[in-house]
Amino acid sequence: MLKGIISKLNNSLQRNTIVRNLEFFQDFIIISLCLGLFCVMLIRLGDMFFSFLSPLDLRQVTSDILFILILVELFRLLIDHLQQQRTSVAAAVEITIVSALREVILRGVLEVPRDQIFGIAAFLLVLAGILVTLPWISRFFEQVKIATPETTQTLAENLLSSD
């Protein structure tokens, strides 16, 4: 019985070490992505300011501004992930909505084929549905989390009493 407990403890310690190392590498990847996004933002910002020296192309300036805003939101999403160790679905959905609308704005509504407009509209409706239902979904998962520790504790007590 004592050997079983010791082996379970060793296995859990090794798992914790493995998980901790994987989280470290994940954080390293996210930091690398943040640095890359920051560099891309600076390059695009510089390109945008240099484009002001030549005749003004409003569509190009709008494209650059919207692209930089999307990159800023992605940067914020990655920073939030580093701080909270979870990804904000609402922020990801907002970024996706802005990205989809950017494409329509840049091309112009009249230049986009009708089928593509219907597809983008359906996509935006689904994303809006996700944003609206997200608070209810998160409350549901919080209730599941609350119920899970009790179930886990009961199972653990049953296992200990059977040994």
Disulfide bonds with the S-S distance in Angstrom:
none
